[in-house]
Amino acid sequence: MKITIEEAKTKKMKPQAGTPLGFGKYFTDHMFVREWTIEDGWKDGKIVPYGPIEMDPASMVLHYAQETFEGMKAYRAKDGRILLFRPEMNARRFINSNRRICMSEVPEADFVEAVRALVEYEQDWVPNEEGTSLYIRPFMFASEAAVGVHPAASYKFVIILSPVGAYYPEGVNPVKIYVEDEYVRATKGGTGFTKCGGNYAASIAAQVKAEKMGYTQVLWLDGVERKYVEEVGTMNVMFKIDGEIFTAPCDGTVLPGVTRDSIITMLKDWGYTVKEEHLAIDDLMDAAKNGKLEEAFGTGTAAVISPIGELNYKGEIATINDFKTGDLTQRLYDTLTGIQWGNIEDPYGWVHDITKMK
């Protein structure tokens, strides 16, 4: 893939040191764009000034939601190196998402190269304050102008970048989770395992309800029996029960998270038994009552590790570890972020150093 560069004539003012970055509020000077048509396949990629995307009102994404995306980060090590974390896993998941939505697939090597090229070009935007990073949002959508339910004849693949702080304003402190038993997010045979906008749109009503009740996130149950724990709105979720780790299996309704896979690998290396199996919400609440639910935490690119201090299921409150961050949760956070920021040794070969001098 050839990548051409069109430099922005006017550069933005970068956030000053100490500015609260939030999440997804600032964007870099450039973005990556690549187009696919049914006649010609993939065209060459372009790094162009960040700006509006021109769309026809009949663009099929606006009517039939053919759209997928990814989320990943670039990190600045203390010595100035720019690091990516397991970008090939995001590339493979993007392929699987696109395949399910009947969209053209971006080859793994092209996906990784596009990410590397844009981050390298915009490396001055990678923040260096503790806990900050450069969020990477690859996405793709149906750009064909047509009204009719069928796979589009053209797609646009775009990557944008955003310097970010912590995803949760609470920081690495326990959050309160509302267990949703009314709305449904995903069922087998659907799109629960993909990163597509429709999944997230379907989750908003429950998220709004939870926030009104004072809860940070929603814990989803399975869509058939409303019985088994699946995942939190923006994270996979894990529970330490009587010394063992439980998390929902990736069998069609749960997103196969990159952070999830990394945490499972680390836990097994540390000697923990990890059970990827269906866990009934009633059994989880009973474990909390009996004192066997020792820790709970979410895992995801945005928040990395998010300790859970409280669950609310049908008005029943379960407080976990006295609403304190557990020792294992903290160790996982410290180790994984240490690897991602290049502060400790990476024994798994997960980190990609893409540093180059301009």
C-alpha positions as CSV (number, residue, x, y, z in Angstrom):
1,M,0.0,0.0,0.0
2,K,1.3,3.4,-1.0
3,I,0.6,6.2,1.4
4,T,0.8,9.9,0.2
5,I,0.8,12.9,2.6
6,E,-1.0,16.2,2.3
7,E,0.3,18.5,5.1
8,A,-2.2,20.7,6.8
9,K,-1.6,24.4,6.0
10,T,-2.7,25.5,9.4
11,K,-1.8,23.5,12.5
12,K,-3.9,23.4,15.7
13,M,-2.7,24.5,19.1
14,K,-1.9,21.4,21.1
15,P,-3.2,21.2,24.6
16,Q,-0.8,22.7,27.1
17,A,0.8,20.6,29.8
18,G,-1.6,20.1,32.7
19,T,-4.7,20.6,30.5
20,P,-7.4,18.1,31.4
21,L,-7.6,16.1,28.2
22,G,-10.7,14.2,29.0
23,F,-11.6,11.5,26.4
24,G,-12.2,12.2,22.7
25,K,-12.3,16.0,23.0
26,Y,-9.1,17.0,21.0
27,F,-8.1,15.7,17.6
28,T,-4.8,15.9,15.8
29,D,-4.0,17.8,12.6
30,H,-4.2,14.9,10.2
31,M,-6.2,11.7,9.5
32,F,-5.8,8.7,7.3
33,V,-8.2,8.0,4.5
34,R,-8.5,5.0,2.1
35,E,-11.3,4.1,-0.2
36,W,-12.6,0.8,-1.6
37,T,-14.9,0.3,-4.6
38,I,-16.4,-2.8,-6.0
39,E,-14.8,-2.0,-9.4
40,D,-11.2,-1.3,-8.3
41,G,-10.9,-2.7,-4.8
42,W,-8.6,-0.9,-2.3
43,K,-7.0,2.4,-3.5
44,D,-3.8,3.8,-2.0
45,G,-4.0,5.4,1.4
46,K,-3.7,9.1,2.1
47,I,-2.7,11.1,5.2
48,V,-4.7,14.4,4.8
49,P,-5.6,17.4,7.0
50,Y,-8.2,16.5,9.6
51,G,-11.6,17.8,8.6
52,P,-15.2,17.1,7.5
53,I,-16.0,14.1,5.4
54,E,-18.2,14.9,2.4
55,M,-21.1,12.5,2.2
56,D,-24.1,12.2,-0.1
57,P,-27.4,12.3,1.8
58,A,-28.1,8.8,0.3
59,S,-24.8,7.4,1.7
60,M,-25.9,3.9,2.8
61,V,-24.3,4.2,6.2
62,L,-26.9,6.8,7.1
63,H,-29.7,4.5,6.3
64,Y,-28.6,0.9,6.9
65,A,-25.8,1.4,9.5
66,Q,-23.0,-0.5,7.7
67,E,-20.2,0.8,10.0
68,T,-17.5,-0.7,12.1
69,F,-14.7,0.7,14.2
70,E,-11.8,-0.1,16.5
71,G,-10.2,1.5,19.6
72,M,-6.5,1.4,20.4
73,K,-3.8,3.6,21.9
74,A,-0.2,4.9,21.3
75,Y,1.9,5.5,24.4
76,R,5.0,7.7,25.0
77,A,7.6,6.0,27.1
78,K,9.7,8.0,29.5
79,D,12.6,7.9,27.1
80,G,10.5,9.4,24.3
81,R,9.8,6.2,22.3
82,I,6.3,5.8,20.8
83,L,4.7,2.5,21.5
84,L,1.7,0.6,20.1
85,F,0.0,-2.3,21.9
86,R,-0.9,-5.4,20.0
87,P,-2.2,-3.6,16.9
88,E,-2.5,-6.9,15.0
89,M,-5.3,-8.0,17.3
90,N,-7.3,-4.9,16.5
91,A,-6.7,-5.6,12.8
92,R,-8.0,-9.1,13.1
93,R,-11.0,-8.1,15.1
94,F,-11.7,-5.3,12.5
95,I,-11.6,-8.0,9.8
96,N,-14.1,-10.2,11.7
97,S,-16.4,-7.2,12.4
98,N,-16.4,-6.2,8.7
99,R,-17.0,-9.8,7.6
100,R,-20.1,-10.0,9.8
101,I,-21.5,-6.7,8.5
102,C,-20.7,-7.7,4.9
103,M,-18.2,-5.0,4.4
104,S,-14.9,-5.1,2.5
105,E,-12.1,-6.4,4.8
106,V,-8.9,-4.3,5.4
107,P,-5.9,-6.7,5.2
108,E,-4.2,-7.0,8.6
109,A,-0.8,-5.7,7.3
110,D,-2.5,-2.7,5.7
111,F,-4.4,-1.9,8.8
112,V,-1.3,-2.0,11.0
113,E,0.7,0.0,8.5
114,A,-1.9,2.7,8.3
115,V,-2.0,3.1,12.0
116,R,1.8,3.1,12.3
117,A,2.1,5.7,9.5
118,L,-0.4,8.1,10.9
119,V,0.8,7.9,14.5
120,E,4.4,8.3,13.4
121,Y,3.5,11.4,11.3
122,E,1.5,12.8,14.3
123,Q,4.0,11.7,17.0
124,D,4.2,15.2,18.5
125,W,0.6,14.8,19.6
126,V,1.4,11.8,21.8
127,P,1.2,13.3,25.3
128,N,3.8,12.5,27.9
129,E,2.1,13.2,31.2
130,E,1.5,10.2,33.4
131,G,-1.7,8.3,32.5
132,T,-2.1,10.0,29.2
133,S,-2.0,8.4,25.7
134,L,-3.0,9.0,22.1
135,Y,-6.3,7.3,21.4
136,I,-6.6,5.8,17.9
137,R,-10.0,5.4,16.3
138,P,-10.0,3.4,13.0
139,F,-13.5,3.2,11.4
140,M,-15.1,2.3,8.2
141,F,-18.5,3.0,6.6
142,A,-20.6,2.4,3.5
143,S,-20.2,5.5,1.3
144,E,-22.2,4.4,-1.7
145,A,-25.2,6.7,-2.5
146,A,-28.1,4.3,-2.8
147,V,-31.3,3.5,-1.0
148,G,-31.7,-0.3,-0.8
149,V,-30.7,-2.9,1.7
150,H,-27.7,-4.7,0.3
151,P,-23.9,-4.6,0.8
152,A,-22.6,-1.2,-0.4
153,A,-20.4,-0.9,-3.6
154,S,-18.0,1.6,-1.9
155,Y,-16.5,2.1,1.5
156,K,-14.3,4.6,3.2
157,F,-11.7,3.6,5.8
158,V,-10.6,6.4,8.1
159,I,-8.3,6.8,11.1
160,I,-8.4,9.7,13.5
161,L,-6.3,10.4,16.6
162,S,-7.1,12.0,19.9
163,P,-4.8,12.8,22.9
164,V,-6.6,11.5,26.0
165,G,-6.5,11.3,29.8
166,A,-8.2,8.8,31.9
167,Y,-11.5,7.4,30.5
168,Y,-13.2,7.6,33.9
169,P,-12.9,10.8,35.9
170,E,-12.9,8.6,39.1
171,G,-9.5,7.3,38.0
172,V,-8.4,3.8,39.1
173,N,-11.0,3.8,41.8
174,P,-14.0,1.5,42.1
175,V,-17.1,2.3,40.1
176,K,-20.8,1.5,40.6
177,I,-22.4,-0.8,38.1
178,Y,-26.1,-1.2,37.4
179,V,-27.2,-4.7,36.3
180,E,-29.6,-4.3,33.4
181,D,-32.5,-6.8,33.3
182,E,-34.9,-4.9,31.0
183,Y,-33.0,-4.1,27.8
184,V,-31.0,-6.5,25.7
185,R,-27.7,-5.8,24.0
186,A,-26.9,-9.0,22.0
187,T,-28.0,-12.5,21.2
188,K,-26.2,-15.4,19.5
189,G,-26.3,-15.0,15.7
190,G,-26.3,-11.2,16.0
191,T,-23.5,-8.7,16.1
192,G,-22.6,-8.8,19.7
193,F,-19.0,-9.9,19.0
194,T,-18.4,-7.1,16.6
195,K,-17.5,-3.4,17.1
196,C,-20.2,-1.8,15.2
197,G,-22.1,1.4,16.0
198,G,-25.5,-0.4,16.2
199,N,-24.4,-2.3,19.3
200,Y,-23.5,0.9,21.1
201,A,-26.7,2.7,19.9
202,A,-28.7,-0.1,21.4
203,S,-27.0,0.3,24.7
204,I,-27.6,4.0,25.2
205,A,-31.1,3.7,26.8
206,A,-29.8,1.5,29.5
207,Q,-26.8,3.7,30.1
208,V,-29.0,6.8,30.5
209,K,-31.1,4.9,33.0
210,A,-28.1,3.8,35.0
211,E,-26.6,7.3,35.1
212,K,-29.8,8.7,36.4
213,M,-29.6,6.2,39.3
214,G,-26.0,7.3,40.0
215,Y,-24.2,4.4,38.3
216,T,-21.2,4.7,36.0
217,Q,-21.9,1.7,33.7
218,V,-24.3,-1.1,32.8
219,L,-23.6,-4.8,33.3
220,W,-25.5,-6.7,30.6
221,L,-27.1,-10.1,31.0
222,D,-27.6,-12.6,28.1
223,G,-30.4,-11.7,25.7
224,V,-32.4,-14.9,25.9
225,E,-32.8,-15.9,29.5
226,R,-31.6,-12.6,31.1
227,K,-29.7,-14.9,33.5
228,Y,-26.0,-15.0,32.7
229,V,-23.5,-12.2,33.1
230,E,-21.9,-11.0,29.8
231,E,-20.1,-7.7,29.7
232,V,-20.2,-4.1,30.8
233,G,-21.2,-1.4,28.2
234,T,-17.6,-0.4,27.3
235,M,-15.6,-3.3,28.8
236,N,-15.3,-7.0,29.3
237,V,-15.8,-7.9,33.0
238,M,-14.1,-10.4,35.3
239,F,-14.9,-11.6,38.9
240,K,-12.5,-13.1,41.4
241,I,-14.6,-15.7,43.3
242,D,-13.1,-17.8,46.0
243,G,-9.6,-17.4,44.4
244,E,-10.7,-18.2,40.8
245,I,-11.3,-15.8,37.9
246,F,-14.6,-15.9,36.0
247,T,-15.4,-14.1,32.8
248,A,-18.0,-14.7,30.0
249,P,-16.9,-16.7,27.0
250,C,-16.5,-15.2,23.6
251,D,-19.1,-17.3,21.9
252,G,-20.9,-14.8,19.8
253,T,-22.4,-12.2,22.2
254,V,-19.3,-10.8,23.9
255,L,-16.6,-8.6,22.3
256,P,-13.2,-10.4,22.2
257,G,-11.3,-7.6,23.9
258,V,-7.6,-7.1,23.4
259,T,-7.2,-6.1,27.0
260,R,-9.3,-9.1,28.1
261,D,-7.0,-11.5,26.2
262,S,-3.9,-9.8,27.7
263,I,-5.3,-10.0,31.3
264,I,-6.2,-13.6,30.9
265,T,-2.7,-14.4,29.6
266,M,-1.2,-12.6,32.6
267,L,-3.5,-14.2,35.1
268,K,-2.7,-17.7,33.9
269,D,1.1,-16.9,34.0
270,W,0.6,-15.9,37.6
271,G,-1.0,-19.2,38.5
272,Y,-4.7,-18.2,38.6
273,T,-7.4,-20.5,37.3
274,V,-9.4,-18.5,34.7
275,K,-12.8,-19.9,33.8
276,E,-14.3,-18.6,30.6
277,E,-17.8,-19.8,31.2
278,H,-21.4,-18.6,31.8
279,L,-21.9,-17.2,35.3
280,A,-25.5,-16.7,36.5
281,I,-26.2,-13.3,38.0
282,D,-27.9,-15.1,40.9
283,D,-24.8,-17.0,41.7
284,L,-22.7,-13.9,41.4
285,M,-25.0,-12.1,43.9
286,D,-24.9,-15.1,46.2
287,A,-21.1,-15.1,46.1
288,A,-21.2,-11.4,47.2
289,K,-23.5,-12.3,50.1
290,N,-21.3,-15.2,51.2
291,G,-18.1,-13.2,51.0
292,K,-16.7,-15.2,48.2
293,L,-16.8,-12.4,45.6
294,E,-13.4,-11.0,46.4
295,E,-12.8,-8.6,43.5
296,A,-14.5,-7.5,40.3
297,F,-13.1,-5.3,37.4
298,G,-13.7,-4.3,33.9
299,T,-11.1,-4.5,31.1
300,G,-10.9,-2.4,28.0
301,T,-8.6,-0.2,25.9
302,A,-10.1,3.0,27.1
303,A,-10.1,2.4,30.8
304,V,-7.5,-0.4,30.9
305,I,-8.7,-1.8,34.2
306,S,-11.7,-0.4,36.1
307,P,-12.3,-1.8,39.6
308,I,-16.0,-2.5,40.4
309,G,-17.1,-1.6,44.0
310,E,-20.8,-2.1,43.8
311,L,-23.5,-4.0,41.8
312,N,-27.1,-3.2,41.8
313,Y,-29.4,-6.0,40.6
314,K,-33.1,-5.4,41.0
315,G,-32.5,-3.1,43.9
316,E,-30.2,-5.6,45.7
317,I,-26.9,-4.0,46.4
318,A,-23.6,-6.0,46.5
319,T,-20.6,-4.1,47.8
320,I,-17.3,-5.7,46.7
321,N,-14.1,-5.6,48.7
322,D,-15.5,-2.8,50.9
323,F,-15.6,-0.6,47.8
324,K,-11.8,-0.6,47.6
325,T,-9.5,-1.5,44.7
326,G,-8.4,-5.1,45.2
327,D,-4.8,-6.2,45.4
328,L,-5.1,-8.3,42.2
329,T,-6.9,-5.6,40.3
330,Q,-4.2,-3.1,41.2
331,R,-1.4,-5.5,40.3
332,L,-3.0,-6.2,36.9
333,Y,-3.4,-2.4,36.2
334,D,0.2,-1.6,37.3
335,T,1.6,-4.5,35.2
336,L,-0.3,-4.0,32.0
337,T,0.1,-0.2,32.0
338,G,3.8,-0.7,32.9
339,I,4.1,-2.8,29.7
340,Q,2.1,-0.4,27.6
341,W,4.1,2.7,28.6
342,G,7.4,0.8,28.4
343,N,8.2,1.1,32.1
344,I,8.6,-2.6,32.7
345,E,9.8,-5.5,30.6
346,D,7.3,-6.9,28.0
347,P,7.7,-10.7,28.2
348,Y,5.0,-11.3,25.6
349,G,6.2,-9.3,22.6
350,W,3.0,-7.1,22.7
351,V,4.6,-3.7,22.4
352,H,5.6,-2.3,19.0
353,D,8.1,0.5,19.0
354,I,7.3,2.7,16.0
355,T,9.6,5.6,17.0
356,K,11.3,7.4,14.1
357,M,12.9,10.8,13.9
358,K,11.1,13.3,11.7
